[in-house]
Amino acid sequence: MRNGYRIIDTDCHQMEPASVWTEWIDPRFRESAPQRREIDGRSAMVVEGESIVSEGKYPFSTPAFLAAMARAQQRFARAQKARYDATSRLADMDEYGVDIQVIYPTVGGQILGREFRDPELLLACCRAFNDWSADYCSADPKRLRWAAMLPVQATDLAIEEARRSAEKGCVSFYLRPNPVAGRNLHDEANLPLFEEIERLGLPISIHDSGSPHHPSYGDRMESHTAGHILAHPFEAMSAMAGLIWFGVAERYPKLRIVHVEADAGWAPFWVQRMEQHWAFSRDAEHPHMKMAPLDYFKRNFWVAARGDEMTLASAIDLLGDEHFVFNTDYPHPDGTFPWGIESLEKQPIAEESIRRVFWDNAAEAFLIA
């Protein structure tokens, strides 16, 4: 707790050691598991003979970008020294008053950014991360809540792993917004997965990751910084529109969808634009829609905000304060930990709205008591 506010940080990350993918994977896949190798003259995490990130599309590993990341990462000296273990994470949370973190992969998110030739190997990678992350969070399972990776490329395997991860105690399912195997997230092939996730009663956390092999709006740019500016919010907007207009939110009214690490200022504009098209064409091309986009947004969606967003007060004024949650991206160098916490406290919004963004809305989305 901080200054009377309980805080749920809805977008934090593991910094997985390379050993996760070899020591925690099913032994049958140990030889083919992701591991660090030299490729094209640089060290990279490699699987199926290919770097897990695409250096040909808004490149991830330019010297200038890596140097900027290293400078920004210095503020996590305690965690770095401890190799980002759970004890150092909890110490950072205690110092700045964070009660709960929802934790996603880092390397794992990049692994999900390419299509696997062997879907069973992809499933094994997801299981390795999920088992390791569950063990990591067992240091304090009430405060450290983990999101499960799913092999969306193969819907049947994703359903299998969703069930298994739910039994192990995950709090959410981490899905990338990008097209996978030529399919948009809202594609009919994914409907059985959404049906099962709704049945399990856990939310989806939609979260992009840099320089994927999958199609990305960031591909339009020639640097990681510029690509990253486009990719996260544009992919979030695309995913939200698809899930609303192609009937996923209508079919699964209890499905909870949380957009993280894409900021929140776009939400009013995007809902407005969808409303404009609803007023014009209604369900002419989208017969599954039975309600206006705003109604689906208010029933099914939450959007995570940085504490320092200059647009947050306007977003809350336009859409209300019930569907925005808080995130810092801890411990990534481009995130806002720790100053984003104080920044949210200073936002020109009502104290009750701050309380909702810090805790109440996320508690509802992630079913946290």
Long-range contacts (C-beta under 8 A, 24 or more apart in sequence): 1-97, 1-99, 2-96, 2-97, 2-98, 2-341, 2-345, 3-97, 3-345, 5-97, 5-345, 5-354, 5-355, 5-358, 5-359, 6-99, 6-358, 6-359, 7-97, 7-98, 7-99, 7-100, 7-326, 7-341, 7-358, 7-359, 8-99, 8-100, 8-101, 8-102, 8-325, 8-326, 8-358, 8-359, 8-362, 8-363, 8-366, 8-368, 9-98, 9-100, 9-101, 9-102, 9-326, 9-327, 9-328, 9-330, 9-337, 10-102, 10-205, 10-258, 10-260, 10-304, 10-325, 10-326, 10-327, 10-362, 10-365, 10-366, 11-102, 11-104, 11-205, 11-207, 11-260, 11-261, 11-304, 11-327, 11-328, 11-329, 12-101, 12-102, 12-103, 12-104, 12-327, 12-328, 12-329, 12-330, 12-331, 13-103, 13-104, 13-105, 13-106, 13-329, 13-330, 13-331, 13-332, 14-84, 14-103, 14-104, 14-105, 14-106, 14-108, 14-129, 14-133, 14-136, 14-146, 15-79, 15-83, 15-84, 15-106, 15-331, 16-105, 16-106, 16-107, 16-108, 16-129, 16-132, 17-83, 18-45, 20-107, 20-128, 20-129, 20-132, 21-45, 21-107, 21-125, 21-128, 21-129, 24-128, 24-129, 24-131, 24-132, 25-124, 25-125, 25-127, 25-128, 26-124, 26-127, 26-128, 28-124, 29-120, 29-121, 29-124, 29-125, 32-118, 32-121, 33-121, 33-124, 33-125, 33-128, 34-107, 34-111, 34-125, 45-107, 45-110, 45-111, 47-111, 47-114, 47-116, 47-121, 47-125, 48-116, 48-117, 48-118, 48-121, 50-114, 50-213, 52-107, 52-110, 52-111, 52-113, 52-114, 53-110, 53-113, 53-210, 53-211, 53-212, 53-213, 54-113, 54-114, 54-211, 54-212, 54-213, 55-211, 57-211, 57-212, 57-213, 57-216, 57-218, 57-219, 57-227, 58-210, 58-211, 58-216, 58-218, 58-219, 58-221, 58-222, 58-223, 58-224, 58-226, 58-227, 58-228, 58-231, 59-211, 59-223, 59-224, 60-210, 60-211, 60-224, 62-223, 62-224, 65-223, 65-224, 65-225, 68-333, 69-333, 69-334, 70-333, 71-333, 72-333, 72-334, 73-331, 73-333, 75-338, 76-331, 79-331, 84-331, 86-136, 86-137, 86-139, 86-140, 86-144, 87-139, 89-144, 89-330, 89-331, 90-139, 90-140, 90-143, 90-144, 92-330, 92-331, 92-337, 92-338, 93-143, 95-338, 96-337, 96-338, 96-341, 97-341, 98-341, 99-143, 99-359, 100-142, 100-143, 100-144, 100-145, 100-368, 101-143, 101-144, 101-145, 101-330, 102-145, 102-146, 102-147, 102-171, 102-172, 102-205, 102-260, 102-362, 102-366, 103-133, 103-137, 103-144, 103-145, 103-146, 103-147, 104-147, 104-174, 104-205, 104-207, 104-260, 105-129, 105-133, 105-147, 105-149, 105-174, 106-209, 106-332, 108-149, 108-174, 109-149, 109-174, 109-176, 109-207, 109-209, 110-209, 110-210, 110-211, 110-212, 111-149, 112-149, 112-151, 112-152, 112-174, 112-176, 112-209, 113-176, 113-178, 113-209, 113-211, 113-212, 113-213, 113-214, 114-212, 114-213, 114-214, 115-153, 115-180, 115-181, 115-213, 115-214, 116-151, 116-153, 119-151, 119-153, 119-154, 119-157, 120-157, 122-151, 122-153, 122-154, 122-157, 123-151, 123-154, 123-157, 123-160, 123-161, 125-149, 125-151, 126-150, 126-151, 126-161, 127-161, 127-164, 130-161, 130-164, 130-165, 130-168, 130-170, 131-168, 134-168, 134-169, 134-170, 141-169, 145-171, 145-172, 145-366, 145-368, 146-170, 146-171, 147-171, 147-172, 147-173, 147-174, 147-205, 148-172, 148-173, 148-174, 149-174, 150-174, 150-175, 150-193, 152-176, 152-180, 152-185, 152-190, 152-193, 153-180, 153-181, 155-189, 155-190, 155-192, 155-193, 156-192, 158-193, 159-192, 159-193, 159-196, 162-193, 162-196, 162-197, 162-200, 163-196, 163-200, 166-200, 166-202, 170-202, 171-202, 171-366, 171-367, 171-368, 172-202, 172-203, 172-204, 172-205, 172-258, 172-366, 173-197, 173-202, 173-203, 173-204, 173-205, 174-205, 174-207, 175-204, 175-205, 175-206, 175-207, 176-206, 176-207, 176-208, 176-209, 176-212, 176-214, 176-235, 177-206, 177-207, 177-208, 177-235, 177-236, 177-238, 177-239, 178-208, 178-212, 178-214, 178-215, 178-216, 178-235, 179-214, 179-215, 180-214, 184-238, 184-242, 184-246, 185-239, 185-242, 185-243, 186-239, 186-242, 186-243, 186-245, 186-246, 186-247, 186-248, 191-248, 191-251, 194-248, 194-251, 194-252, 194-255, 195-251, 195-252, 197-252, 197-255, 198-252, 198-254, 198-255, 201-254, 201-367, 202-256, 202-367, 203-255, 203-256, 203-257, 203-258, 203-365, 203-366, 203-367, 204-255, 204-256, 204-257, 204-258, 205-258, 205-260, 206-236, 206-239, 206-257, 206-258, 206-259, 206-260, 207-259, 207-260, 207-261, 208-232, 208-235, 208-236, 208-261, 208-262, 228-334, 232-261, 232-262, 232-263, 233-262, 233-263, 233-266, 235-262, 236-262, 236-266, 236-303, 237-266, 237-270, 240-270, 240-297, 240-301, 241-270, 241-274, 243-300, 244-274, 244-289, 244-293, 244-296, 244-297, 245-274, 245-286, 245-289, 245-293, 246-286, 246-288, 247-286, 247-288, 247-289, 249-296, 249-299, 249-300, 249-301, 250-288, 250-289, 250-290, 250-291, 250-296, 251-288, 253-299, 253-300, 255-300, 256-300, 256-302, 256-365, 257-300, 257-301, 257-302, 258-301, 258-302, 258-303, 258-304, 258-325, 258-365, 258-366, 259-301, 259-302, 259-303, 259-304, 260-304, 260-325, 260-327, 261-304, 261-327, 261-329, 262-303, 262-304, 263-305, 263-306, 263-309, 263-311, 264-303, 264-304, 264-305, 264-306, 264-309, 264-311, 264-312, 264-315, 264-324, 265-305, 265-309, 265-310, 265-311, 265-312, 265-314, 265-315, 267-297, 267-303, 267-315, 267-319, 267-323, 267-324, 268-314, 268-315, 268-318, 268-319, 271-297, 271-319, 297-323, 298-322, 298-323, 302-361, 302-362, 302-365, 305-344, 305-357, 306-336, 306-340, 306-343, 307-336, 307-339, 307-340, 307-341, 307-342, 307-343, 307-344, 307-345, 307-347, 308-336, 308-339, 308-340, 308-343, 308-344, 312-344, 312-347, 312-349, 313-347, 313-348, 313-349, 316-349, 316-353, 321-349, 321-350, 321-352, 321-353, 321-356, 321-357, 321-361, 322-356, 322-361, 323-361, 324-356, 324-357, 324-361, 325-357, 325-361, 325-362, 325-365, 326-357, 326-358, 326-362
